[in-house]
Amino acid sequence: MILISSTKELYKNIDLDDKKLIFLSEFCLGDEKLIKKYEKNICPDPWLNPSDKINDLVYLKKKYEYILSSLTKTLNIIHQKNENIRYWEIIVGYWLHEFLGLVFIYYKKLNSCIKKNQDLSHAGNILSKQFLTPKNIDHYSVLSQNELYNYDLCSKILKYIKPNIKFVDYKLNTEKFEANLNYIPKKNIKNILNMFVNLISKFNFGYKQIIFLDESKLSIKQKFHLCYLFKNIPNPNFNFYNPSQNNVDDNLREKLTHKYDKQNDEFTNLILYLIKFYLPISYLENYEEIKKEFLQKGLNCKYIYSANSFFTNDNFKIWASERVKNEAKYILSDHGDSFKKKYYSPDNVIENISDLTIQFSKQQQTKNFFFNPNLLEEKDFKSSKKKILIISLDNSWRPRRASSDLQSYSIFKNVEQIVDLCNLLYVSNKKNFLIKSYKKRGINTSEIYNNLYPKNTSSLPLNKLYKQASLVICTYPTTAFIESLNRKIPTILLYPPNSYCIDEKFDNLTINMLKEGLIYNSSQKCFDFLKKNNFKFDEWWNNKISVNLKSDLNDMFLKSNTIKDLYKRIIQL
C-alpha cells in the first residue's frame, strides 16, 4: 500500500482510483465529494472515541512540560546562559505547544497506518533543507499550513518510527507551493502608525514608562485611559525589525541534537529529534541579535500588558523575557473566548508565564482577573429582531495542533448540523435566517453555505448582523456567545456532542443551560425548540429562563470590571 500524506495537488499524475493508495487524512483530497467517494481509503480519525482524545490531551500536557524543561537546558548551554524555565517558556512556549500538537496528530495517524499496513510505503521523496526551518513564530504559522513543510515533516516522522520504509518515486509538484515558503514581514497601517509612536516614545516628556502596552484588545479610548492612569505614553512597536540572519547554522543546530533515551517513550524521543530541524531561527541563530536590538527599550517598565504579541511576535517575547527577568510583571489577556477549554490548550502556556491573566469570563483563581473590553463599548443597543442569526466557524484543511476543540476536517460535523437545521427551516417555509461564517481559513465554509443558501449567507460584519437578530445561534462556545448576551439578544448554542473539552468550572452552568434549552447537540431538537416558541423568542428569553440561570450567565460573562478596576488590580502585583 502507498501512503499519500499531502494534498493531491502535490503529486504529479496521481491516479486517485489506484486501489493501492491510502490517504493520511481528509486534507489529502480537500473536497467533500472526493472525501465521501474515497472514504474507505482514508486513515480513520484517532479520536473517534472521546475518551481516547481526553487521554491523549492529558498525555500531551505532561509531555509539553518535560520537553520544555529539556529544551531550557539545551538553550542555556548554547547561549551560555543560566535562565529559568519561565524565561525560555515566554520565548519558545507557544511555538513548542503548537508544534508538539501538530506532530502528535501526524504521529498517531502514521502509526495507525503502519499497524494496519505492514507493507506500507510513502509516495514521494525526501525534500531539501530549504523547506524546514521557520524564521520565527509568525513564519511558522504560515509554514504549518504549507504542503511542502508538512510533507517533509511527515516524511521525517515516518522514517523515525519505521526506518526501513520505502519511498515510491512519485514526482512532486513542488513549484506550486514554493512561493508560500518565504517569510515576508507584515506591513500594514498599524505599523505605519507605530512608526509615529516609536518616534514619540524616544522623547518621554518626563513620563515614566510604568506600563508597556502591546496589542491589548483595548479600544483606543480604553488604551489611552489606562495610559493616563499610569501617567504613561503609548509604547513603541516590535513588528518593524527583521533580523539579518535568514539561514540555519548547521554547526549550531547540531548542538540541539538529543541522544536517544531508553527511558523516554517513542514520541518524546521523536520530538527531541525533530527540534533541531524545526526550531525557529529567532530562538537560536537570531536570538542574540534580537535581544541586543530591543534590550534598551522600556528599561523602566514595571508592567507589560499583551493580548497578541506574547504568542505571535518573537521580537516582543525575547524583549519581554528580559524585562520579566528584571522583575517587570507580565499581564496577558484573552483576545476572545468564553467557555475555557481544559487538558491541552494555549491557556496552559499563559497560566505558566503570566503574573496576571485577563480573561473574558469570571475566574476563581486569584491570579486571574475578569475584564472584557468589548463589554464596555456596546451601549444603547437595539435590534430590529427580523432574523435568526446562525454563526459558524471555518478552519484550515490541515490541523494546526492537537486541541480541546474542533480542528481541520472535524469542523464538518458542525457544518452538517447547520445544513440540517437550515433544511428543516426551509421545509417549514421559515427562511428568515442568516448564516455568518468565520473568515476564510482554507475549508471556506462560507462558500458551502453560499452555494446551498445564497440568499441566507451574509458577509456583513457581526456588529451589523446583531442589529437584525431575533435569536443568535452560536455553533461554537466562544466570543460571539458573550457578544450576543451582552446585547441582550436571545442566544443559544448548537454544536456536535463531544466536540469541546470545556473546563470543569463551567459544569454547573452548562448543565443548567442544557436543562433550560440554551445548549443543543442535535439539529432536530434545536429546530423543535424554535418551532415550540413559534419562532418568537423574547417571551421565552424574558420570562421562561430561570432567574438563577440568568444570574449565573450574568456573573460568569457580563459583570466585567472597568478600566479603573484593572488599573487597581495591576498595581497590586
C-alpha positions as CSV (number, residue, x, y, z in Angstrom):
1,M,0.0,0.0,0.0
2,I,1.2,3.5,-0.8
3,L,0.6,6.4,1.6
4,I,-0.4,9.8,0.3
5,S,0.4,12.2,3.1
6,S,-0.2,15.5,1.4
7,T,-2.8,17.2,-0.9
8,K,-3.4,15.5,-4.2
9,E,-2.1,18.7,-6.0
10,L,1.4,18.0,-4.7
11,Y,1.7,14.8,-6.7
12,K,2.0,14.9,-10.5
13,N,-0.2,12.5,-12.5
14,I,-1.7,10.8,-9.4
15,D,-4.5,8.3,-10.1
16,L,-6.9,8.6,-7.2
17,D,-8.6,5.4,-8.2
18,D,-5.5,3.4,-7.7
19,K,-6.6,0.8,-5.1
20,K,-3.1,0.8,-3.5
21,L,-3.4,4.3,-2.3
22,I,-4.1,5.2,1.3
23,F,-4.8,8.9,2.3
24,L,-3.5,10.1,5.6
25,S,-6.4,12.4,6.2
26,E,-9.2,14.3,4.5
27,F,-6.9,17.2,3.7
28,C,-5.2,14.9,1.1
29,L,-8.4,15.1,-1.0
30,G,-9.6,18.6,0.0
31,D,-13.1,18.2,-1.4
32,E,-16.1,16.9,0.3
33,K,-17.3,14.9,-2.7
34,L,-14.0,13.2,-3.1
35,I,-13.8,12.5,0.6
36,K,-17.1,10.7,0.5
37,K,-16.1,8.7,-2.6
38,Y,-12.7,7.5,-1.2
39,E,-13.8,7.4,2.5
40,K,-12.7,3.7,2.9
41,N,-9.2,4.7,1.8
42,I,-8.7,7.4,4.4
43,C,-7.0,6.7,7.7
44,P,-9.6,6.9,10.5
45,D,-9.7,9.8,13.0
46,P,-7.7,8.6,16.0
47,W,-10.1,10.4,18.3
48,L,-13.4,8.8,17.3
49,N,-13.6,7.6,20.9
50,P,-13.8,10.8,23.1
51,S,-12.0,9.1,26.0
52,D,-9.0,8.5,23.7
53,K,-8.9,12.2,22.9
54,I,-9.0,13.1,26.6
55,N,-6.2,10.6,27.5
56,D,-4.1,11.9,24.7
57,L,-4.5,15.6,25.6
58,V,-3.7,14.9,29.2
59,Y,-0.6,13.0,28.0
60,L,0.4,15.9,25.7
61,K,0.2,18.4,28.6
62,K,2.7,16.3,30.6
63,K,5.0,15.9,27.6
64,Y,5.0,19.6,26.9
65,E,6.3,20.3,30.5
66,Y,9.0,17.6,30.1
67,I,10.2,18.7,26.7
68,L,10.2,22.4,27.7
69,S,12.5,21.5,30.6
70,S,14.8,19.6,28.3
71,L,14.9,22.5,25.8
72,T,15.5,25.0,28.5
73,K,18.7,23.2,29.5
74,T,19.9,23.0,25.9
75,L,19.2,26.6,25.1
76,N,21.0,27.7,28.2
77,I,24.1,25.7,27.2
78,I,24.0,27.0,23.6
79,H,23.5,30.7,24.6
80,Q,25.8,30.4,27.6
81,K,23.1,31.5,30.0
82,N,21.5,30.2,33.2
83,E,17.9,31.2,32.8
84,N,15.0,29.5,34.4
85,I,12.2,27.6,32.7
86,R,9.8,30.6,32.7
87,Y,12.3,32.8,30.8
88,W,12.5,30.3,28.0
89,E,8.8,29.5,28.1
90,I,8.0,33.1,27.5
91,I,10.1,32.8,24.3
92,V,9.5,29.3,22.9
93,G,6.5,28.1,24.8
94,Y,3.7,28.9,22.4
95,W,5.7,27.5,19.4
96,L,6.5,24.3,21.3
97,H,2.9,23.9,22.4
98,E,1.7,24.2,18.8
99,F,4.4,22.1,17.2
100,L,4.0,19.4,19.8
101,G,0.3,19.1,19.0
102,L,0.9,19.1,15.2
103,V,3.5,16.4,15.4
104,F,1.3,14.3,17.7
105,I,-1.6,14.2,15.3
106,Y,0.7,13.0,12.5
107,Y,2.4,10.5,14.8
108,K,-1.0,9.0,15.8
109,K,-2.2,8.7,12.3
110,L,1.0,7.4,10.8
111,N,1.4,4.8,13.5
112,S,-2.2,3.7,12.8
113,C,-1.4,3.4,9.0
114,I,1.7,1.3,9.7
115,K,-0.1,-1.1,12.1
116,K,-2.8,-1.8,9.5
117,N,-0.5,-2.0,6.5
118,Q,2.8,-3.7,7.3
119,D,3.9,-3.3,3.6
120,L,3.3,0.5,3.7
121,S,5.4,2.7,1.5
122,H,5.4,6.5,1.1
123,A,4.7,8.4,-2.1
124,G,7.4,10.9,-3.0
125,N,10.9,11.5,-1.7
126,I,12.9,13.5,0.9
127,L,12.9,17.2,0.3
128,S,15.9,19.6,0.7
129,K,16.6,21.6,3.9
130,Q,15.2,24.8,2.5
131,F,11.7,23.7,3.4
132,L,12.3,23.1,7.1
133,T,13.1,25.9,9.4
134,P,10.8,28.9,10.1
135,K,12.3,32.3,10.6
136,N,10.1,33.0,13.6
137,I,6.7,32.1,15.1
138,D,4.9,34.2,12.5
139,H,6.6,32.3,9.7
140,Y,5.8,29.0,11.4
141,S,2.1,29.8,11.3
142,V,2.4,30.1,7.5
143,L,4.6,27.0,7.1
144,S,2.4,24.8,9.3
145,Q,-0.2,25.1,6.5
146,N,2.2,24.7,3.6
147,E,2.1,21.3,1.8
148,L,5.9,21.0,1.4
149,Y,6.6,21.7,5.0
150,N,4.1,19.2,6.2
151,Y,5.1,16.6,3.6
152,D,8.7,16.9,4.9
153,L,7.5,16.7,8.5
154,C,5.5,13.5,7.8
155,S,8.5,12.0,5.9
156,K,10.8,12.5,8.9
157,I,8.2,11.1,11.3
158,L,7.7,8.1,9.1
159,K,11.5,7.5,8.8
160,Y,11.8,7.7,12.6
161,I,9.1,5.3,13.5
162,K,9.7,2.9,10.6
163,P,13.4,3.3,9.5
164,N,13.1,0.8,6.6
165,I,10.0,2.4,5.0
166,K,10.3,2.7,1.2
167,F,9.7,5.9,-0.8
168,V,7.9,5.2,-4.0
169,D,9.1,7.5,-6.8
170,Y,6.2,9.9,-7.3
171,K,7.1,13.2,-8.9
172,L,6.2,16.2,-6.7
173,N,4.7,19.4,-8.0
174,T,6.9,21.5,-5.6
175,E,6.8,24.7,-7.7
176,K,3.2,25.3,-6.9
177,F,3.9,25.5,-3.1
178,E,7.3,27.1,-3.0
179,A,6.0,30.6,-3.3
180,N,4.4,30.4,0.2
181,L,7.6,29.2,1.9
182,N,9.4,32.5,2.2
183,Y,8.9,34.8,5.1
184,I,7.5,38.2,4.3
185,P,7.2,40.6,7.3
186,K,3.8,42.0,7.7
187,K,3.3,45.6,6.6
188,N,0.0,47.3,7.3
189,I,-1.4,50.6,8.5
190,K,-0.8,49.6,12.2
191,N,2.9,49.5,11.5
192,I,2.8,52.9,9.8
193,L,1.0,54.4,12.8
194,N,3.5,52.7,15.1
195,M,6.4,54.5,13.4
196,F,4.9,57.7,14.8
197,V,4.5,56.1,18.3
198,N,8.1,54.8,18.1
199,L,9.3,58.4,17.4
200,I,7.3,59.8,20.3
201,S,8.5,57.2,22.7
202,K,12.1,58.3,22.2
203,F,11.1,61.6,23.9
204,N,9.3,60.5,27.1
205,F,8.4,64.1,28.1
206,G,9.1,63.4,31.7
207,Y,6.8,60.5,32.0
208,K,7.9,57.2,33.4
209,Q,7.4,54.1,31.3
210,I,5.4,52.3,34.0
211,I,3.2,50.2,31.8
212,F,4.2,48.8,28.4
213,L,1.1,48.3,26.3
214,D,1.4,45.8,23.4
215,E,-1.6,45.0,21.2
216,S,-4.0,44.7,24.1
217,K,-7.5,44.3,22.6
218,L,-8.4,47.6,24.3
219,S,-10.1,50.2,22.3
220,I,-8.1,53.4,21.5
221,K,-10.1,55.2,24.2
222,Q,-9.5,52.5,26.8
223,K,-5.8,52.3,26.0
224,F,-5.3,56.0,26.5
225,H,-7.4,55.9,29.6
226,L,-5.1,53.2,31.1
227,C,-2.0,55.2,29.9
228,Y,-3.4,58.3,31.6
229,L,-3.9,56.4,34.9
230,F,-0.3,55.2,34.8
231,K,0.9,58.6,33.6
232,N,2.4,56.9,30.6
233,I,2.6,57.4,26.8
234,P,1.9,54.6,24.2
235,N,4.8,52.2,23.8
236,P,6.9,51.5,20.7
237,N,6.0,48.6,18.4
238,F,8.1,45.5,17.8
239,N,7.0,44.5,14.3
240,F,9.3,46.8,12.3
241,Y,12.5,44.8,13.0
242,N,13.6,41.9,10.8
243,P,16.9,40.3,11.8
244,S,19.6,39.9,9.2
245,Q,20.1,36.1,9.5
246,N,17.8,34.1,7.3
247,N,19.6,30.7,7.1
248,V,20.2,28.0,9.6
249,D,23.7,27.4,11.1
250,D,24.3,23.7,10.8
251,N,27.0,23.7,13.5
252,L,24.7,25.5,15.9
253,R,21.8,23.1,15.1
254,E,24.0,20.1,15.9
255,K,24.1,21.3,19.5
256,L,20.3,20.8,19.6
257,T,20.8,17.0,18.9
258,H,19.5,14.9,21.8
259,K,20.8,11.4,22.4
260,Y,18.2,8.7,22.2
261,D,17.0,7.9,25.8
262,K,15.5,4.5,26.5
263,Q,13.7,5.9,29.5
264,N,11.6,8.1,27.2
265,D,8.7,6.8,25.1
266,E,9.0,6.9,21.3
267,F,7.0,10.2,20.9
268,T,9.2,12.1,23.4
269,N,12.4,10.9,21.6
270,L,10.8,11.8,18.3
271,I,10.1,15.4,19.3
272,L,13.6,15.8,20.8
273,Y,15.0,14.5,17.4
274,L,12.8,16.9,15.3
275,I,13.5,20.1,17.3
276,K,16.9,20.6,15.6
277,F,15.3,20.8,12.2
278,Y,12.2,22.9,13.1
279,L,13.1,25.2,16.0
280,P,12.6,28.8,14.6
281,I,15.7,30.7,13.7
282,S,14.7,33.5,16.1
283,Y,15.3,31.3,19.1
284,L,18.7,30.1,18.0
285,E,20.6,31.9,15.2
286,N,18.9,35.3,15.7
287,Y,18.3,35.2,19.5
288,E,21.3,37.4,20.4
289,E,20.7,39.9,17.6
290,I,17.0,40.4,18.6
291,K,17.9,40.7,22.3
292,K,20.5,43.3,21.5
293,E,18.2,45.4,19.3
294,F,15.5,45.7,21.9
295,L,17.4,45.5,25.2
296,Q,17.4,49.2,25.9
297,K,13.7,49.7,25.3
298,G,11.3,50.1,28.2
299,L,14.1,49.8,30.8
300,N,11.9,51.4,33.5
301,C,8.8,49.4,32.6
302,K,7.2,47.7,35.6
303,Y,4.2,46.1,33.9
304,I,3.8,44.5,30.4
305,Y,0.3,44.1,29.0
306,S,-0.2,42.0,25.9
307,A,-3.1,40.2,24.2
308,N,-1.4,39.1,21.0
309,S,2.3,39.5,20.8
310,F,3.1,37.2,23.7
311,F,2.4,34.3,21.2
312,T,2.7,35.9,17.7
313,N,5.8,38.2,17.9
314,D,9.2,36.7,18.8
315,N,10.9,40.2,18.9
316,F,8.4,41.1,21.7
317,K,8.8,37.8,23.5
318,I,12.6,38.0,23.7
319,W,12.4,41.6,25.0
320,A,9.6,40.6,27.5
321,S,11.6,37.7,28.9
322,E,14.5,40.1,29.7
323,R,12.2,42.6,31.3
324,V,10.4,39.9,33.3
325,K,13.8,38.7,34.5
326,N,14.3,42.2,35.8
327,E,11.0,42.0,37.8
328,A,8.5,43.5,35.4
329,K,5.1,42.0,35.8
330,Y,3.7,40.1,32.8
331,I,0.0,40.7,32.2
332,L,-1.6,38.6,29.5
333,S,-5.1,39.0,28.1
334,D,-7.5,36.8,26.3
335,H,-8.3,38.1,22.8
336,G,-11.6,36.2,22.7
337,D,-13.2,33.1,24.2
338,S,-15.9,32.4,26.7
339,F,-16.0,28.8,27.9
340,K,-12.4,27.9,28.7
341,K,-11.1,24.5,27.4
342,K,-9.2,22.0,29.5
343,Y,-6.5,19.4,29.1
344,Y,-4.4,20.8,26.2
345,S,-4.9,24.5,25.3
346,P,-2.7,27.6,24.8
347,D,-4.1,28.7,28.1
348,N,-1.7,26.2,29.7
349,V,1.2,28.3,28.5
350,I,-0.4,31.6,29.5
351,E,-1.0,30.4,33.0
352,N,2.6,29.3,33.3
353,I,4.2,32.6,32.2
354,S,1.9,35.3,33.4
355,D,1.7,37.2,36.6
356,L,-1.9,38.2,35.9
357,T,-4.2,36.7,33.3
358,I,-7.0,38.9,31.9
359,Q,-9.9,36.7,31.0
360,F,-13.3,37.3,29.3
361,S,-15.2,35.3,31.9
362,K,-15.3,35.2,35.7
363,Q,-12.4,33.2,37.2
364,Q,-11.9,31.7,40.7
365,Q,-8.1,31.9,40.8
366,T,-6.6,34.9,42.4
367,K,-4.1,35.1,39.5
368,N,-6.9,35.7,37.0
369,F,-8.9,38.9,36.5
370,F,-12.3,39.3,34.7
371,F,-12.1,42.1,32.2
372,N,-13.7,42.0,28.8
373,P,-13.1,45.3,27.0
374,N,-15.8,44.6,24.4
375,L,-18.5,44.7,27.0
376,L,-17.7,48.3,27.9
377,E,-18.1,49.5,24.4
378,E,-21.6,48.5,23.4
379,K,-24.2,51.0,24.6
380,D,-27.9,51.5,23.8
381,F,-28.0,48.5,21.5
382,K,-31.3,48.0,19.6
383,S,-32.2,45.1,17.2
384,S,-34.9,45.0,14.5
385,K,-35.5,41.4,15.6
386,K,-36.1,40.2,12.0
387,K,-33.6,37.4,11.5
388,I,-32.4,34.2,13.2
389,L,-28.6,34.6,13.0
390,I,-26.5,31.4,12.8
391,I,-22.8,32.0,13.5
392,S,-20.4,29.3,12.1
393,L,-16.7,28.5,12.1
394,D,-14.1,27.9,9.4
395,N,-10.8,26.0,9.7
396,S,-7.9,25.1,7.6
397,W,-7.9,21.6,5.9
398,R,-4.7,20.8,7.8
399,P,-4.7,20.6,11.6
400,R,-2.8,23.4,13.3
401,R,-2.4,21.5,16.6
402,A,-3.9,18.9,18.8
403,S,-6.6,20.8,20.7
404,S,-9.5,20.6,23.0
405,D,-11.9,21.8,20.3
406,L,-12.8,21.2,16.7
407,Q,-9.8,21.1,14.3
408,S,-9.4,20.8,10.5
409,Y,-11.9,18.4,8.9
410,S,-13.8,17.8,12.1
411,I,-15.4,21.2,11.5
412,F,-17.7,19.4,9.0
413,K,-19.6,17.9,12.0
414,N,-20.5,21.4,12.7
415,V,-21.3,22.2,9.1
416,E,-23.6,19.2,8.8
417,Q,-25.6,20.3,11.8
418,I,-26.1,23.8,10.4
419,V,-27.1,22.4,7.0
420,D,-29.6,20.0,8.7
421,L,-31.1,22.9,10.7
422,C,-31.3,25.2,7.6
423,N,-33.1,22.4,5.6
424,L,-35.6,22.0,8.4
425,L,-36.2,25.8,8.4
426,Y,-36.7,25.8,4.6
427,V,-39.1,22.8,4.7
428,S,-41.2,24.8,7.2
429,N,-41.0,27.8,5.0
430,K,-39.1,29.7,7.7
431,K,-36.4,31.4,5.5
432,N,-35.8,34.5,7.7
433,F,-32.3,33.3,8.8
434,L,-28.8,34.4,8.1
435,I,-25.6,32.4,8.2
436,K,-22.4,34.2,9.1
437,S,-19.2,32.1,8.8
438,Y,-15.8,32.9,10.3
439,K,-13.1,34.4,8.0
440,K,-11.8,32.0,5.3
441,R,-9.1,29.7,6.7
442,G,-9.0,27.0,4.0
443,I,-12.1,24.9,4.0
444,N,-14.1,28.1,3.4
445,T,-17.4,27.0,4.9
446,S,-18.9,30.3,3.8
447,E,-18.7,29.1,0.2
448,I,-20.5,25.9,1.2
449,Y,-23.4,27.8,2.8
450,N,-23.4,30.3,-0.1
451,N,-23.8,27.5,-2.6
452,L,-26.7,26.0,-0.6
453,Y,-28.4,29.1,0.6
454,P,-27.2,32.1,-1.4
455,K,-30.0,34.4,-0.1
456,N,-29.2,33.5,3.5
457,T,-25.5,33.8,3.6
458,S,-24.0,37.2,4.7
459,S,-20.6,38.7,4.5
460,L,-21.6,41.7,6.7
461,P,-19.6,42.2,10.0
462,L,-21.2,40.6,13.1
463,N,-21.8,44.0,14.7
464,K,-24.2,44.9,11.9
465,L,-25.8,41.4,11.8
466,Y,-26.5,41.5,15.6
467,K,-28.8,44.5,14.9
468,Q,-31.1,42.3,12.8
469,A,-31.2,39.3,15.1
470,S,-34.2,38.0,17.0
471,L,-32.2,35.0,18.0
472,V,-28.5,34.2,17.8
473,I,-27.4,30.5,17.4
474,C,-23.7,30.2,18.1
475,T,-22.3,27.0,16.8
476,Y,-19.1,27.2,19.0
477,P,-18.8,28.2,22.6
478,T,-16.6,31.3,22.4
479,T,-16.5,35.1,21.9
480,A,-19.7,35.6,19.8
481,F,-21.7,34.0,22.6
482,I,-20.7,36.7,25.1
483,E,-21.1,39.5,22.5
484,S,-24.7,38.4,21.8
485,L,-25.5,38.0,25.5
486,N,-24.1,41.5,26.1
487,R,-26.6,42.9,23.5
488,K,-29.5,41.2,25.4
489,I,-30.3,39.1,22.3
490,P,-31.8,35.7,23.0
491,T,-28.9,33.3,22.5
492,I,-28.4,29.5,22.3
493,L,-25.5,27.2,21.5
494,L,-25.6,24.4,18.9
495,Y,-22.6,22.1,18.4
496,P,-22.0,18.3,18.0
497,P,-21.6,16.2,21.1
498,N,-18.1,15.7,22.5
499,S,-16.7,18.5,20.3
500,Y,-15.3,20.6,23.1
501,C,-13.5,19.7,26.3
502,I,-14.9,22.5,28.5
503,D,-13.3,23.3,31.8
504,E,-15.0,21.8,34.9
505,K,-15.6,25.2,36.4
506,F,-18.4,25.6,33.8
507,D,-20.0,22.3,34.6
508,N,-22.9,23.6,36.7
509,L,-23.6,26.4,34.2
510,T,-23.6,24.1,31.1
511,I,-25.8,21.5,32.9
512,N,-28.4,24.2,33.7
513,M,-28.1,25.6,30.2
514,L,-28.9,22.1,28.8
515,K,-31.9,21.8,31.1
516,E,-33.3,25.1,30.2
517,G,-32.8,24.9,26.4
518,L,-29.7,27.1,25.8
519,I,-27.5,24.3,24.6
520,Y,-28.3,21.8,21.8
521,N,-26.3,18.9,20.4
522,S,-28.9,18.0,17.8
523,S,-30.3,20.0,14.8
524,Q,-33.7,18.4,15.2
525,K,-34.0,19.3,18.9
526,C,-32.8,22.8,18.1
527,F,-35.5,23.1,15.4
528,D,-38.1,21.7,17.8
529,F,-37.2,24.5,20.2
530,L,-37.6,27.2,17.5
531,K,-41.0,25.7,16.5
532,K,-42.2,25.4,20.0
533,N,-41.7,29.1,20.5
534,N,-43.4,29.9,17.2
535,F,-40.1,31.5,16.1
536,K,-40.6,34.3,18.5
537,F,-38.1,34.3,21.3
538,D,-38.5,37.4,23.6
539,E,-41.2,35.8,25.7
540,W,-39.1,32.7,26.3
541,W,-35.9,34.8,26.9
542,N,-37.5,37.2,29.3
543,N,-39.9,35.0,31.2
544,K,-39.2,31.3,30.9
545,I,-35.5,31.2,31.7
546,S,-35.0,30.8,35.5
547,V,-33.7,33.8,37.5
548,N,-30.8,31.7,38.8
549,L,-29.6,30.8,35.3
550,K,-29.8,34.5,34.1
551,S,-27.9,35.5,37.2
552,D,-25.2,32.8,36.6
553,L,-24.8,33.9,33.0
554,N,-24.5,37.5,34.0
555,D,-22.0,36.8,36.8
556,M,-19.9,34.5,34.6
557,F,-19.8,36.5,31.4
558,L,-21.2,40.1,31.7
559,K,-20.0,41.6,35.0
560,S,-16.8,42.8,33.6
561,N,-14.5,45.0,35.7
562,T,-13.8,48.5,34.5
563,I,-10.5,50.2,33.3
564,K,-10.1,51.7,36.8
565,D,-10.6,48.3,38.4
566,L,-8.0,46.9,36.0
567,Y,-5.5,49.7,37.0
568,K,-6.1,49.0,40.7
569,R,-5.5,45.2,40.2
570,I,-2.3,45.7,38.2
571,I,-0.7,48.0,40.8
572,Q,-1.3,45.3,43.4
573,L,1.1,43.0,41.7
